[in-house]
Amino acid sequence: MKHIVKIMGLLVAISAFWIGLLQASIVPHSHTWLLPLYFVVSLGCYGLLMVGVGLMRFPTCPQEAVLLQQDILEAKEFLKHRGVDV
């Protein structure tokens, strides 16, 4: 829930900045209409960055890998007793 609040706050801030630029005419209107597109692209880049960071920090669990291998062997034995060729 915290992440969505952060994104919504960023969206409100960017929208306020964009409306301010439109009202003040600091940036020409030919450039100002591209700002929402830049925002969407930067939000996509941020999302990809967060996925990449999450994948880099994904924990490895060696003890869980051993338990998974035991479950696989147990399932193979069960299927062999049932007559399924594994």
PyMOL Python script that loads the backbone (N, CA, C, O; Angstrom):
from pymol import cmd

cmd.read_pdbstr("""\
ATOM      1  N   MET A   1       0.819  -1.183   0.000  1.00  0.00           N
ATOM      2  CA  MET A   1       0.000   0.000   0.000  1.00  0.00           C
ATOM      3  C   MET A   1       0.870   1.256   0.000  1.00  0.00           C
ATOM      4  O   MET A   1       0.477   2.272  -0.573  1.00  0.00           O
ATOM      5  N   LYS A   2       2.032   1.204   0.626  1.00  0.00           N
ATOM      6  CA  LYS A   2       2.904   2.362   0.671  1.00  0.00           C
ATOM      7  C   LYS A   2       3.382   2.737  -0.726  1.00  0.00           C
ATOM      8  O   LYS A   2       3.528   3.917  -1.048  1.00  0.00           O
ATOM      9  N   HIS A   3       3.623   1.729  -1.547  1.00  0.00           N
ATOM     10  CA  HIS A   3       4.144   1.968  -2.884  1.00  0.00           C
ATOM     11  C   HIS A   3       3.138   2.738  -3.737  1.00  0.00           C
ATOM     12  O   HIS A   3       3.526   3.643  -4.476  1.00  0.00           O
ATOM     13  N   ILE A   4       1.865   2.398  -3.648  1.00  0.00           N
ATOM     14  CA  ILE A   4       0.841   3.078  -4.428  1.00  0.00           C
ATOM     15  C   ILE A   4       0.678   4.516  -3.956  1.00  0.00           C
ATOM     16  O   ILE A   4       0.405   5.401  -4.767  1.00  0.00           O
ATOM     17  N   VAL A   5       0.839   4.764  -2.668  1.00  0.00           N
ATOM     18  CA  VAL A   5       0.753   6.127  -2.145  1.00  0.00           C
ATOM     19  C   VAL A   5       1.919   6.953  -2.683  1.00  0.00           C
ATOM     20  O   VAL A   5       1.747   8.120  -3.035  1.00  0.00           O
ATOM     21  N   LYS A   6       3.101   6.349  -2.745  1.00  0.00           N
ATOM     22  CA  LYS A   6       4.264   7.040  -3.284  1.00  0.00           C
ATOM     23  C   LYS A   6       4.051   7.378  -4.765  1.00  0.00           C
ATOM     24  O   LYS A   6       4.365   8.487  -5.199  1.00  0.00           O
ATOM     25  N   ILE A   7       3.529   6.443  -5.522  1.00  0.00           N
ATOM     26  CA  ILE A   7       3.277   6.673  -6.943  1.00  0.00           C
ATOM     27  C   ILE A   7       2.203   7.737  -7.134  1.00  0.00           C
ATOM     28  O   ILE A   7       2.337   8.603  -7.998  1.00  0.00           O
ATOM     29  N   MET A   8       1.143   7.681  -6.341  1.00  0.00           N
ATOM     30  CA  MET A   8       0.078   8.684  -6.470  1.00  0.00           C
ATOM     31  C   MET A   8       0.589  10.073  -6.085  1.00  0.00           C
ATOM     32  O   MET A   8       0.217  11.058  -6.721  1.00  0.00           O
ATOM     33  N   GLY A   9       1.419  10.167  -5.074  1.00  0.00           N
ATOM     34  CA  GLY A   9       2.011  11.449  -4.694  1.00  0.00           C
ATOM     35  C   GLY A   9       2.883  12.007  -5.808  1.00  0.00           C
ATOM     36  O   GLY A   9       2.859  13.205  -6.090  1.00  0.00           O
ATOM     37  N   LEU A  10       3.652  11.130  -6.435  1.00  0.00           N
ATOM     38  CA  LEU A  10       4.473  11.539  -7.557  1.00  0.00           C
ATOM     39  C   LEU A  10       3.611  11.993  -8.731  1.00  0.00           C
ATOM     40  O   LEU A  10       3.937  12.971  -9.404  1.00  0.00           O
ATOM     41  N   LEU A  11       2.526  11.293  -8.972  1.00  0.00           N
ATOM     42  CA  LEU A  11       1.606  11.658 -10.050  1.00  0.00           C
ATOM     43  C   LEU A  11       0.984  13.034  -9.798  1.00  0.00           C
ATOM     44  O   LEU A  11       0.879  13.841 -10.722  1.00  0.00           O
ATOM     45  N   VAL A  12       0.576  13.307  -8.571  1.00  0.00           N
ATOM     46  CA  VAL A  12      -0.004  14.605  -8.226  1.00  0.00           C
ATOM     47  C   VAL A  12       1.040  15.710  -8.375  1.00  0.00           C
ATOM     48  O   VAL A  12       0.738  16.787  -8.889  1.00  0.00           O
ATOM     49  N   ALA A  13       2.252  15.447  -7.931  1.00  0.00           N
ATOM     50  CA  ALA A  13       3.311  16.458  -8.040  1.00  0.00           C
ATOM     51  C   ALA A  13       3.633  16.765  -9.500  1.00  0.00           C
ATOM     52  O   ALA A  13       3.777  17.929  -9.875  1.00  0.00           O
ATOM     53  N   ILE A  14       3.746  15.734 -10.315  1.00  0.00           N
ATOM     54  CA  ILE A  14       4.041  15.934 -11.733  1.00  0.00           C
ATOM     55  C   ILE A  14       2.891  16.654 -12.413  1.00  0.00           C
ATOM     56  O   ILE A  14       3.118  17.540 -13.237  1.00  0.00           O
ATOM     57  N   SER A  15       1.659  16.289 -12.081  1.00  0.00           N
ATOM     58  CA  SER A  15       0.497  16.967 -12.671  1.00  0.00           C
ATOM     59  C   SER A  15       0.457  18.437 -12.289  1.00  0.00           C
ATOM     60  O   SER A  15       0.169  19.291 -13.127  1.00  0.00           O
ATOM     61  N   ALA A  16       0.742  18.735 -11.035  1.00  0.00           N
ATOM     62  CA  ALA A  16       0.756  20.130 -10.592  1.00  0.00           C
ATOM     63  C   ALA A  16       1.863  20.898 -11.308  1.00  0.00           C
ATOM     64  O   ALA A  16       1.663  22.047 -11.704  1.00  0.00           O
ATOM     65  N   PHE A  17       3.009  20.283 -11.475  1.00  0.00           N
ATOM     66  CA  PHE A  17       4.112  20.913 -12.187  1.00  0.00           C
ATOM     67  C   PHE A  17       3.732  21.178 -13.642  1.00  0.00           C
ATOM     68  O   PHE A  17       4.020  22.246 -14.182  1.00  0.00           O
ATOM     69  N   TRP A  18       3.080  20.196 -14.271  1.00  0.00           N
ATOM     70  CA  TRP A  18       2.677  20.325 -15.675  1.00  0.00           C
ATOM     71  C   TRP A  18       1.638  21.428 -15.850  1.00  0.00           C
ATOM     72  O   TRP A  18       1.733  22.235 -16.775  1.00  0.00           O
ATOM     73  N   ILE A  19       0.658  21.462 -14.970  1.00  0.00           N
ATOM     74  CA  ILE A  19      -0.370  22.508 -15.041  1.00  0.00           C
ATOM     75  C   ILE A  19       0.261  23.879 -14.795  1.00  0.00           C
ATOM     76  O   ILE A  19      -0.115  24.862 -15.433  1.00  0.00           O
ATOM     77  N   GLY A  20       1.208  23.940 -13.880  1.00  0.00           N
ATOM     78  CA  GLY A  20       1.919  25.196 -13.638  1.00  0.00           C
ATOM     79  C   GLY A  20       2.686  25.665 -14.863  1.00  0.00           C
ATOM     80  O   GLY A  20       2.699  26.857 -15.171  1.00  0.00           O
ATOM     81  N   LEU A  21       3.323  24.736 -15.560  1.00  0.00           N
ATOM     82  CA  LEU A  21       4.036  25.109 -16.776  1.00  0.00           C
ATOM     83  C   LEU A  21       3.065  25.577 -17.862  1.00  0.00           C
ATOM     84  O   LEU A  21       3.365  26.507 -18.611  1.00  0.00           O
ATOM     85  N   LEU A  22       1.914  24.933 -17.944  1.00  0.00           N
ATOM     86  CA  LEU A  22       0.923  25.348 -18.935  1.00  0.00           C
ATOM     87  C   LEU A  22       0.389  26.744 -18.623  1.00  0.00           C
ATOM     88  O   LEU A  22       0.184  27.545 -19.535  1.00  0.00           O
ATOM     89  N   GLN A  23       0.162  27.040 -17.356  1.00  0.00           N
ATOM     90  CA  GLN A  23      -0.395  28.334 -16.974  1.00  0.00           C
ATOM     91  C   GLN A  23       0.630  29.462 -17.092  1.00  0.00           C
ATOM     92  O   GLN A  23       0.286  30.573 -17.496  1.00  0.00           O
ATOM     93  N   ALA A  24       1.869  29.185 -16.746  1.00  0.00           N
ATOM     94  CA  ALA A  24       2.893  30.224 -16.728  1.00  0.00           C
ATOM     95  C   ALA A  24       3.507  30.473 -18.098  1.00  0.00           C
ATOM     96  O   ALA A  24       4.147  31.504 -18.307  1.00  0.00           O
ATOM     97  N   SER A  25       3.328  29.561 -19.022  1.00  0.00           N
ATOM     98  CA  SER A  25       3.904  29.661 -20.374  1.00  0.00           C
ATOM     99  C   SER A  25       5.424  29.821 -20.332  1.00  0.00           C
ATOM    100  O   SER A  25       6.003  30.524 -21.160  1.00  0.00           O
ATOM    101  N   ILE A  26       6.063  29.166 -19.366  1.00  0.00           N
ATOM    102  CA  ILE A  26       7.530  29.188 -19.284  1.00  0.00           C
ATOM    103  C   ILE A  26       8.109  28.352 -20.416  1.00  0.00           C
ATOM    104  O   ILE A  26       9.073  28.748 -21.071  1.00  0.00           O
ATOM    105  N   VAL A  27       7.515  27.212 -20.629  1.00  0.00           N
ATOM    106  CA  VAL A  27       7.937  26.310 -21.692  1.00  0.00           C
ATOM    107  C   VAL A  27       6.933  26.452 -22.830  1.00  0.00           C
ATOM    108  O   VAL A  27       5.731  26.537 -22.574  1.00  0.00           O
ATOM    109  N   PRO A  28       7.393  26.482 -24.077  1.00  0.00           N
ATOM    110  CA  PRO A  28       6.443  26.595 -25.198  1.00  0.00           C
ATOM    111  C   PRO A  28       5.442  25.437 -25.203  1.00  0.00           C
ATOM    112  O   PRO A  28       5.766  24.326 -24.784  1.00  0.00           O
ATOM    113  N   HIS A  29       4.236  25.705 -25.675  1.00  0.00           N
ATOM    114  CA  HIS A  29       3.184  24.690 -25.679  1.00  0.00           C
ATOM    115  C   HIS A  29       3.556  23.497 -26.555  1.00  0.00           C
ATOM    116  O   HIS A  29       3.066  22.391 -26.328  1.00  0.00           O
ATOM    117  N   SER A  30       4.407  23.702 -27.542  1.00  0.00           N
ATOM    118  CA  SER A  30       4.816  22.581 -28.391  1.00  0.00           C
ATOM    119  C   SER A  30       5.641  21.559 -27.604  1.00  0.00           C
ATOM    120  O   SER A  30       5.664  20.380 -27.959  1.00  0.00           O
ATOM    121  N   HIS A  31       6.315  22.001 -26.541  1.00  0.00           N
ATOM    122  CA  HIS A  31       7.092  21.088 -25.708  1.00  0.00           C
ATOM    123  C   HIS A  31       6.288  20.589 -24.506  1.00  0.00           C
ATOM    124  O   HIS A  31       6.504  19.478 -24.021  1.00  0.00           O
ATOM    125  N   THR A  32       5.368  21.412 -24.036  1.00  0.00           N
ATOM    126  CA  THR A  32       4.639  21.088 -22.815  1.00  0.00           C
ATOM    127  C   THR A  32       3.730  19.884 -22.991  1.00  0.00           C
ATOM    128  O   THR A  32       3.538  19.127 -22.039  1.00  0.00           O
ATOM    129  N   TRP A  33       3.169  19.681 -24.163  1.00  0.00           N
ATOM    130  CA  TRP A  33       2.244  18.563 -24.345  1.00  0.00           C
ATOM    131  C   TRP A  33       2.963  17.214 -24.300  1.00  0.00           C
ATOM    132  O   TRP A  33       2.315  16.177 -24.155  1.00  0.00           O
ATOM    133  N   LEU A  34       4.295  17.215 -24.422  1.00  0.00           N
ATOM    134  CA  LEU A  34       5.052  15.958 -24.347  1.00  0.00           C
ATOM    135  C   LEU A  34       5.347  15.518 -22.911  1.00  0.00           C
ATOM    136  O   LEU A  34       5.734  14.373 -22.681  1.00  0.00           O
ATOM    137  N   LEU A  35       5.164  16.421 -21.949  1.00  0.00           N
ATOM    138  CA  LEU A  35       5.511  16.085 -20.563  1.00  0.00           C
ATOM    139  C   LEU A  35       4.763  14.864 -20.020  1.00  0.00           C
ATOM    140  O   LEU A  35       5.384  14.051 -19.336  1.00  0.00           O
ATOM    141  N   PRO A  36       3.459  14.690 -20.289  1.00  0.00           N
ATOM    142  CA  PRO A  36       2.821  13.452 -19.799  1.00  0.00           C
ATOM    143  C   PRO A  36       3.421  12.192 -20.410  1.00  0.00           C
ATOM    144  O   PRO A  36       3.507  11.157 -19.750  1.00  0.00           O
ATOM    145  N   LEU A  37       3.833  12.281 -21.665  1.00  0.00           N
ATOM    146  CA  LEU A  37       4.482  11.137 -22.300  1.00  0.00           C
ATOM    147  C   LEU A  37       5.813  10.836 -21.617  1.00  0.00           C
ATOM    148  O   LEU A  37       6.137   9.675 -21.366  1.00  0.00           O
ATOM    149  N   TYR A  38       6.577  11.869 -21.319  1.00  0.00           N
ATOM    150  CA  TYR A  38       7.833  11.678 -20.595  1.00  0.00           C
ATOM    151  C   TYR A  38       7.584  11.069 -19.218  1.00  0.00           C
ATOM    152  O   TYR A  38       8.353  10.232 -18.747  1.00  0.00           O
ATOM    153  N   PHE A  39       6.511  11.498 -18.590  1.00  0.00           N
ATOM    154  CA  PHE A  39       6.175  10.951 -17.273  1.00  0.00           C
ATOM    155  C   PHE A  39       5.855   9.462 -17.357  1.00  0.00           C
ATOM    156  O   PHE A  39       6.318   8.678 -16.528  1.00  0.00           O
ATOM    157  N   VAL A  40       5.067   9.070 -18.350  1.00  0.00           N
ATOM    158  CA  VAL A  40       4.704   7.652 -18.505  1.00  0.00           C
ATOM    159  C   VAL A  40       5.949   6.822 -18.787  1.00  0.00           C
ATOM    160  O   VAL A  40       6.111   5.731 -18.239  1.00  0.00           O
ATOM    161  N   VAL A  41       6.827   7.336 -19.641  1.00  0.00           N
ATOM    162  CA  VAL A  41       8.061   6.607 -19.949  1.00  0.00           C
ATOM    163  C   VAL A  41       8.944   6.498 -18.709  1.00  0.00           C
ATOM    164  O   VAL A  41       9.502   5.436 -18.434  1.00  0.00           O
ATOM    165  N   SER A  42       9.071   7.590 -17.966  1.00  0.00           N
ATOM    166  CA  SER A  42       9.902   7.529 -16.763  1.00  0.00           C
ATOM    167  C   SER A  42       9.286   6.627 -15.694  1.00  0.00           C
ATOM    168  O   SER A  42      10.015   5.972 -14.949  1.00  0.00           O
ATOM    169  N   LEU A  43       7.959   6.584 -15.608  1.00  0.00           N
ATOM    170  CA  LEU A  43       7.312   5.675 -14.662  1.00  0.00           C
ATOM    171  C   LEU A  43       7.558   4.218 -15.064  1.00  0.00           C
ATOM    172  O   LEU A  43       7.759   3.359 -14.205  1.00  0.00           O
ATOM    173  N   GLY A  44       7.541   3.944 -16.366  1.00  0.00           N
ATOM    174  CA  GLY A  44       7.865   2.599 -16.845  1.00  0.00           C
ATOM    175  C   GLY A  44       9.299   2.218 -16.525  1.00  0.00           C
ATOM    176  O   GLY A  44       9.573   1.087 -16.124  1.00  0.00           O
ATOM    177  N   CYS A  45      10.217   3.167 -16.701  1.00  0.00           N
ATOM    178  CA  CYS A  45      11.625   2.904 -16.360  1.00  0.00           C
ATOM    179  C   CYS A  45      11.786   2.655 -14.869  1.00  0.00           C
ATOM    180  O   CYS A  45      12.560   1.792 -14.454  1.00  0.00           O
ATOM    181  N   TYR A  46      11.047   3.418 -14.062  1.00  0.00           N
ATOM    182  CA  TYR A  46      11.094   3.218 -12.617  1.00  0.00           C
ATOM    183  C   TYR A  46      10.576   1.827 -12.251  1.00  0.00           C
ATOM    184  O   TYR A  46      11.152   1.148 -11.401  1.00  0.00           O
ATOM    185  N   GLY A  47       9.495   1.412 -12.894  1.00  0.00           N
ATOM    186  CA  GLY A  47       8.955   0.080 -12.633  1.00  0.00           C
ATOM    187  C   GLY A  47       9.935  -1.015 -13.008  1.00  0.00           C
ATOM    188  O   GLY A  47      10.098  -1.983 -12.267  1.00  0.00           O
ATOM    189  N   LEU A  48      10.592  -0.869 -14.161  1.00  0.00           N
ATOM    190  CA  LEU A  48      11.598  -1.855 -14.560  1.00  0.00           C
ATOM    191  C   LEU A  48      12.778  -1.869 -13.599  1.00  0.00           C
ATOM    192  O   LEU A  48      13.326  -2.927 -13.293  1.00  0.00           O
ATOM    193  N   LEU A  49      13.162  -0.699 -13.128  1.00  0.00           N
ATOM    194  CA  LEU A  49      14.250  -0.629 -12.152  1.00  0.00           C
ATOM    195  C   LEU A  49      13.875  -1.358 -10.871  1.00  0.00           C
ATOM    196  O   LEU A  49      14.693  -2.086 -10.309  1.00  0.00           O
ATOM    197  N   MET A  50      12.637  -1.168 -10.401  1.00  0.00           N
ATOM    198  CA  MET A  50      12.206  -1.830  -9.173  1.00  0.00           C
ATOM    199  C   MET A  50      12.144  -3.355  -9.351  1.00  0.00           C
ATOM    200  O   MET A  50      12.477  -4.100  -8.430  1.00  0.00           O
ATOM    201  N   VAL A  51      11.723  -3.812 -10.524  1.00  0.00           N
ATOM    202  CA  VAL A  51      11.726  -5.252 -10.792  1.00  0.00           C
ATOM    203  C   VAL A  51      13.149  -5.777 -10.806  1.00  0.00           C
ATOM    204  O   VAL A  51      13.425  -6.836 -10.242  1.00  0.00           O
ATOM    205  N   GLY A  52      14.061  -5.046 -11.446  1.00  0.00           N
ATOM    206  CA  GLY A  52      15.466  -5.462 -11.486  1.00  0.00           C
ATOM    207  C   GLY A  52      16.092  -5.517 -10.110  1.00  0.00           C
ATOM    208  O   GLY A  52      16.817  -6.459  -9.791  1.00  0.00           O
ATOM    209  N   VAL A  53      15.818  -4.514  -9.292  1.00  0.00           N
ATOM    210  CA  VAL A  53      16.355  -4.507  -7.920  1.00  0.00           C
ATOM    211  C   VAL A  53      15.769  -5.676  -7.128  1.00  0.00           C
ATOM    212  O   VAL A  53      16.473  -6.331  -6.359  1.00  0.00           O
ATOM    213  N   GLY A  54      14.479  -5.929  -7.323  1.00  0.00           N
ATOM    214  CA  GLY A  54      13.854  -7.053  -6.628  1.00  0.00           C
ATOM    215  C   GLY A  54      14.454  -8.388  -7.040  1.00  0.00           C
ATOM    216  O   GLY A  54      14.615  -9.281  -6.208  1.00  0.00           O
ATOM    217  N   LEU A  55      14.786  -8.530  -8.325  1.00  0.00           N
ATOM    218  CA  LEU A  55      15.415  -9.771  -8.780  1.00  0.00           C
ATOM    219  C   LEU A  55      16.838  -9.911  -8.267  1.00  0.00           C
ATOM    220  O   LEU A  55      17.286 -11.015  -7.958  1.00  0.00           O
ATOM    221  N   MET A  56      17.550  -8.791  -8.175  1.00  0.00           N
ATOM    222  CA  MET A  56      18.925  -8.866  -7.671  1.00  0.00           C
ATOM    223  C   MET A  56      18.952  -9.200  -6.186  1.00  0.00           C
ATOM    224  O   MET A  56      19.891  -9.842  -5.715  1.00  0.00           O
ATOM    225  N   ARG A  57      17.946  -8.778  -5.451  1.00  0.00           N
ATOM    226  CA  ARG A  57      17.908  -9.007  -4.012  1.00  0.00           C
ATOM    227  C   ARG A  57      17.127 -10.260  -3.641  1.00  0.00           C
ATOM    228  O   ARG A  57      16.922 -10.530  -2.457  1.00  0.00           O
ATOM    229  N   PHE A  58      16.682 -11.041  -4.652  1.00  0.00           N
ATOM    230  CA  PHE A  58      15.901 -12.239  -4.382  1.00  0.00           C
ATOM    231  C   PHE A  58      16.737 -13.231  -3.582  1.00  0.00           C
ATOM    232  O   PHE A  58      17.825 -13.610  -4.014  1.00  0.00           O
ATOM    233  N   PRO A  59      16.245 -13.652  -2.430  1.00  0.00           N
ATOM    234  CA  PRO A  59      17.065 -14.513  -1.573  1.00  0.00           C
ATOM    235  C   PRO A  59      17.139 -15.949  -2.108  1.00  0.00           C
ATOM    236  O   PRO A  59      16.185 -16.468  -2.688  1.00  0.00           O
ATOM    237  N   THR A  60      18.279 -16.557  -1.897  1.00  0.00           N
ATOM    238  CA  THR A  60      18.424 -17.972  -2.216  1.00  0.00           C
ATOM    239  C   THR A  60      18.229 -18.761  -0.923  1.00  0.00           C
ATOM    240  O   THR A  60      18.658 -18.340   0.151  1.00  0.00           O
ATOM    241  N   CYS A  61      17.588 -19.889  -1.049  1.00  0.00           N
ATOM    242  CA  CYS A  61      17.270 -20.703   0.120  1.00  0.00           C
ATOM    243  C   CYS A  61      17.781 -22.122  -0.119  1.00  0.00           C
ATOM    244  O   CYS A  61      17.050 -22.957  -0.651  1.00  0.00           O
ATOM    245  N   PRO A  62      19.020 -22.405   0.266  1.00  0.00           N
ATOM    246  CA  PRO A  62      19.573 -23.736   0.006  1.00  0.00           C
ATOM    247  C   PRO A  62      18.804 -24.851   0.713  1.00  0.00           C
ATOM    248  O   PRO A  62      18.661 -25.943   0.163  1.00  0.00           O
ATOM    249  N   GLN A  63      18.317 -24.597   1.902  1.00  0.00           N
ATOM    250  CA  GLN A  63      17.592 -25.647   2.619  1.00  0.00           C
ATOM    251  C   GLN A  63      16.265 -25.958   1.930  1.00  0.00           C
ATOM    252  O   GLN A  63      15.817 -27.105   1.929  1.00  0.00           O
ATOM    253  N   GLU A  64      15.637 -24.936   1.342  1.00  0.00           N
ATOM    254  CA  GLU A  64      14.397 -25.162   0.604  1.00  0.00           C
ATOM    255  C   GLU A  64      14.669 -25.932  -0.684  1.00  0.00           C
ATOM    256  O   GLU A  64      13.836 -26.726  -1.122  1.00  0.00           O
ATOM    257  N   ALA A  65      15.835 -25.699  -1.293  1.00  0.00           N
ATOM    258  CA  ALA A  65      16.197 -26.437  -2.505  1.00  0.00           C
ATOM    259  C   ALA A  65      16.370 -27.927  -2.190  1.00  0.00           C
ATOM    260  O   ALA A  65      15.973 -28.775  -2.990  1.00  0.00           O
ATOM    261  N   VAL A  66      16.952 -28.251  -1.043  1.00  0.00           N
ATOM    262  CA  VAL A  66      17.113 -29.651  -0.637  1.00  0.00           C
ATOM    263  C   VAL A  66      15.738 -30.289  -0.409  1.00  0.00           C
ATOM    264  O   VAL A  66      15.500 -31.416  -0.843  1.00  0.00           O
ATOM    265  N   LEU A  67      14.846 -29.582   0.260  1.00  0.00           N
ATOM    266  CA  LEU A  67      13.498 -30.108   0.498  1.00  0.00           C
ATOM    267  C   LEU A  67      12.746 -30.313  -0.818  1.00  0.00           C
ATOM    268  O   LEU A  67      12.008 -31.287  -0.966  1.00  0.00           O
ATOM    269  N   LEU A  68      12.933 -29.397  -1.775  1.00  0.00           N
ATOM    270  CA  LEU A  68      12.290 -29.543  -3.070  1.00  0.00           C
ATOM    271  C   LEU A  68      12.812 -30.765  -3.809  1.00  0.00           C
ATOM    272  O   LEU A  68      12.034 -31.485  -4.435  1.00  0.00           O
ATOM    273  N   GLN A  69      14.114 -31.013  -3.748  1.00  0.00           N
ATOM    274  CA  GLN A  69      14.683 -32.201  -4.393  1.00  0.00           C
ATOM    275  C   GLN A  69      14.144 -33.480  -3.748  1.00  0.00           C
ATOM    276  O   GLN A  69      13.887 -34.465  -4.442  1.00  0.00           O
ATOM    277  N   GLN A  70      13.973 -33.468  -2.426  1.00  0.00           N
ATOM    278  CA  GLN A  70      13.400 -34.632  -1.748  1.00  0.00           C
ATOM    279  C   GLN A  70      11.962 -34.857  -2.185  1.00  0.00           C
ATOM    280  O   GLN A  70      11.546 -35.998  -2.386  1.00  0.00           O
ATOM    281  N   ASP A  71      11.195 -33.779  -2.334  1.00  0.00           N
ATOM    282  CA  ASP A  71       9.816 -33.903  -2.807  1.00  0.00           C
ATOM    283  C   ASP A  71       9.763 -34.449  -4.227  1.00  0.00           C
ATOM    284  O   ASP A  71       8.874 -35.233  -4.559  1.00  0.00           O
ATOM    285  N   ILE A  72      10.704 -34.043  -5.060  1.00  0.00           N
ATOM    286  CA  ILE A  72      10.741 -34.541  -6.438  1.00  0.00           C
ATOM    287  C   ILE A  72      11.036 -36.028  -6.452  1.00  0.00           C
ATOM    288  O   ILE A  72      10.392 -36.782  -7.180  1.00  0.00           O
ATOM    289  N   LEU A  73      12.003 -36.456  -5.653  1.00  0.00           N
ATOM    290  CA  LEU A  73      12.319 -37.889  -5.592  1.00  0.00           C
ATOM    291  C   LEU A  73      11.138 -38.693  -5.054  1.00  0.00           C
ATOM    292  O   LEU A  73      10.844 -39.782  -5.548  1.00  0.00           O
ATOM    293  N   GLU A  74      10.473 -38.160  -4.054  1.00  0.00           N
ATOM    294  CA  GLU A  74       9.304 -38.833  -3.486  1.00  0.00           C
ATOM    295  C   GLU A  74       8.189 -38.954  -4.529  1.00  0.00           C
ATOM    296  O   GLU A  74       7.532 -39.992  -4.615  1.00  0.00           O
ATOM    297  N   ALA A  75       7.977 -37.917  -5.308  1.00  0.00           N
ATOM    298  CA  ALA A  75       6.945 -37.943  -6.340  1.00  0.00           C
ATOM    299  C   ALA A  75       7.301 -38.942  -7.428  1.00  0.00           C
ATOM    300  O   ALA A  75       6.426 -39.646  -7.933  1.00  0.00           O
ATOM    301  N   LYS A  76       8.588 -39.011  -7.799  1.00  0.00           N
ATOM    302  CA  LYS A  76       9.007 -39.986  -8.819  1.00  0.00           C
ATOM    303  C   LYS A  76       8.776 -41.417  -8.345  1.00  0.00           C
ATOM    304  O   LYS A  76       8.314 -42.261  -9.113  1.00  0.00           O
ATOM    305  N   GLU A  77       9.096 -41.693  -7.077  1.00  0.00           N
ATOM    306  CA  GLU A  77       8.865 -43.029  -6.520  1.00  0.00           C
ATOM    307  C   GLU A  77       7.371 -43.359  -6.503  1.00  0.00           C
ATOM    308  O   GLU A  77       6.972 -44.475  -6.834  1.00  0.00           O
ATOM    309  N   PHE A  78       6.564 -42.395  -6.121  1.00  0.00           N
ATOM    310  CA  PHE A  78       5.119 -42.593  -6.095  1.00  0.00           C
ATOM    311  C   PHE A  78       4.595 -42.922  -7.487  1.00  0.00           C
ATOM    312  O   PHE A  78       3.773 -43.823  -7.653  1.00  0.00           O
ATOM    313  N   LEU A  79       5.071 -42.195  -8.474  1.00  0.00           N
ATOM    314  CA  LEU A  79       4.614 -42.441  -9.852  1.00  0.00           C
ATOM    315  C   LEU A  79       5.110 -43.777 -10.385  1.00  0.00           C
ATOM    316  O   LEU A  79       4.406 -44.432 -11.154  1.00  0.00           O
ATOM    317  N   LYS A  80       6.326 -44.197  -9.986  1.00  0.00           N
ATOM    318  CA  LYS A  80       6.833 -45.499 -10.414  1.00  0.00           C
ATOM    319  C   LYS A  80       5.990 -46.628  -9.840  1.00  0.00           C
ATOM    320  O   LYS A  80       5.734 -47.618 -10.526  1.00  0.00           O
ATOM    321  N   HIS A  81       5.554 -46.491  -8.587  1.00  0.00           N
ATOM    322  CA  HIS A  81       4.697 -47.511  -7.978  1.00  0.00           C
ATOM    323  C   HIS A  81       3.334 -47.561  -8.653  1.00  0.00           C
ATOM    324  O   HIS A  81       2.689 -48.609  -8.659  1.00  0.00           O
ATOM    325  N   ARG A  82       2.887 -46.452  -9.217  1.00  0.00           N
ATOM    326  CA  ARG A  82       1.603 -46.392  -9.923  1.00  0.00           C
ATOM    327  C   ARG A  82       1.722 -46.837 -11.375  1.00  0.00           C
ATOM    328  O   ARG A  82       0.714 -46.924 -12.078  1.00  0.00           O
ATOM    329  N   GLY A  83       2.951 -47.122 -11.838  1.00  0.00           N
ATOM    330  CA  GLY A  83       3.146 -47.606 -13.177  1.00  0.00           C
ATOM    331  C   GLY A  83       3.382 -46.524 -14.233  1.00  0.00           C
ATOM    332  O   GLY A  83       3.297 -46.790 -15.432  1.00  0.00           O
ATOM    333  N   VAL A  84       3.672 -45.333 -13.788  1.00  0.00           N
ATOM    334  CA  VAL A  84       3.952 -44.251 -14.716  1.00  0.00           C
ATOM    335  C   VAL A  84       5.454 -44.200 -14.952  1.00  0.00           C
ATOM    336  O   VAL A  84       6.238 -44.181 -14.004  1.00  0.00           O
ATOM    337  N   ASP A  85       5.855 -44.178 -16.236  1.00  0.00           N
ATOM    338  CA  ASP A  85       7.280 -44.135 -16.579  1.00  0.00           C
ATOM    339  C   ASP A  85       7.770 -42.684 -16.476  1.00  0.00           C
ATOM    340  O   ASP A  85       7.312 -41.801 -17.202  1.00  0.00           O
ATOM    341  N   VAL A  86       8.706 -42.469 -15.561  1.00  0.00           N
ATOM    342  CA  VAL A  86       9.217 -41.118 -15.348  1.00  0.00           C
ATOM    343  C   VAL A  86      10.628 -41.017 -15.874  1.00  0.00           C
ATOM    344  O   VAL A  86      11.243 -39.954 -15.792  1.00  0.00           O
TER     345      VAL A  86
END
""", "prot")
cmd.dss("prot")
cmd.show_as("cartoon", "prot")
cmd.util.cbc("prot")
cmd.orient("prot")
